[in-house]
Amino acid sequence: MQLEMLEAAAANLPQPNDSNKVRSFAFSSFPNFPAQIPAHHYHSYDPKHNFDSFEYFKNLVPDTLFFIFYFYEGTRAQYYAAKALKEQHWRFHKKIKMWFQRYEEPKEIVDSHETGTYVYFDIDQWQQRTKEDFKFEYKWLEEDSMDE
C-alpha cells in the first residue's frame, strides 16, 4: 500500500509551471456580490476594555502580567503590569530581576531579610516554580509604592 502511494506521488510530481497556472475567477460567479455584511458582524469599541487604564490590568492573570512586564519594557503597560502584580502580593527582586511571592509564612524574619519558601516566576522556563529556604534580602526588594 505504501509503495503504491509513493509510486503514485512520484508519477505526479509538481512541475515548476504549476504555480503559474491562470486561475479563472469572476465576481459574477458569486450571486450576492458585493456581499451585505450583517450588522452584528461589525465590532465597535467597548469602553470597558480601556487598555490604557490600571482597571484593565488588575484583572489579568499573572502569566499575562509577566509577559507584559518583561516584553513591554519602559511602557505604561509595564508599569501597570508591575502594579497589578504587586496588588496580587508578588514582590520584585531587583538583583536577579524576578518576581517572588510567599508560598507560606517565612521561617525567619529579621531586619535585613526573611527566609522561607517562595513561588517565583522563572523567565527562562516561563513558568512559576517553588524555591525552598530562599533568603530574600530586603535591600533587593523593589519598594516603589507604584502610586501615580
N, C-alpha and C positions, 0 to 999 in steps of 0.2 A: 504494500500500500504506500509506504513512504517513498520507495523507489519510483513508483508511478507518478507520485506528486512531484518529485524532483525532476523527472524527465519532462513532465508537462510544463513545469516552470522554466526549465532550460530551453524548451522549444518556443516559449513565448516571452523571451526577454524584452524589456523595454528598449526602444530604439531612441536615439538622440532626437529625432524629429517628432517623437510622440508629444513632447511638451509644446510644440509649435502648432499643433492642430487648431484649425479655426473652429471655434465653437459657435453654433448657431443659437442666438438668443435674441428674442424680440419682446419688447414690453407688451406688444399686442397679444402675446400668448397668455398674458395674465388678464383675466376678465375685469378685475376690480382695481386696475392700476390707474392713477395713484391710489394707494390704499387709504382708507379712512381709519385713523387711529382712535380707538375708544378713549374717552376722557380719563377713565380710571388707569390708563397706562402712563399718563403723564405724572412726573414726580415733581412735587413742589418743595420748597424749603420748609423744613419743620423747625420752628424756633426752639423747641425743647432740646434740639441737638446743636447747641451752640458750642462748637469745638474750641472756642477761644474763652471758655469760662471754666473756672475750677469746679463748678457744679457737675459738669460733664465728666471730668477726670476722676472725681471721687467715687464714681460708680463703676469704674473699670476694675477688672481683676488684676492681681499683682503681676502676672506674666505680661499682660499688655502694658502695664505701667513700667516694668523693667525694660521692655523693648523701647518704649518712648524715651525713657531716661537715658539709655545707652546709645541710641541711634539718632536722637534729635538734640544733640549737644548744643548748648548755648541758645536754645529757643525758649519761648514762653511755655511750650508743650513740656519741655524737660523740667521746667520749674514746677508746673502743675503736677506732673507725674511724681516728682520728689515730695511735694507737699501731700499728695494723696497717700503715698507710701508711708510717710510719717504719721498720718492720721490712722493708718492701719497698723501702727506700732512697729514699723520697720525703722532701723537705725543705720545710717551710712557710716562706714569705716573709711576715713579719709586716706589712710596709708595704703590699704590694699584695694580700695575702690570697689567695695562690695557692700551689699545690703544684708543686715542681720536682724533677726527677730528672736526674742527669748522663746525657747521651747518650753522651759519651765523656770521656776524661780531660781536665781543664781545660788550656787553653793556657797559662794563667798562674795561679800560686798565690802570694799574698803574705799578710802578716799580717792585712790588713784585708779582703781579698776574693779571689775567684777568678773567672776569665773563661773562658768556653768555650761549648759547645753544650749546651743543656738541653732536655729534654722537660718541658712544663708542662701543667697541666690548665686549660684556658680555660673558666671557668664560664659566660661569655656564649654561647659556641658549643657548650658541653657536649661537648667533645672534647679529646683530647690533641694538642698541637701542638709544633712544634720552634722554638726560638729560638736563633739563632747569635750568637756574640760577646756573650753576656749577662754582665754584671758582677754577680755575686751578692755583695753586701756582707755580711760576717758579722754586722754589727750588726743586720741584719734577719732573721737566721736564728733560728727558734724552737728553743731549746736545752733545753727541758724534757725530762728523761730519761724521762718517762712511767711511772715506777715507781709502783706503787700503795702 
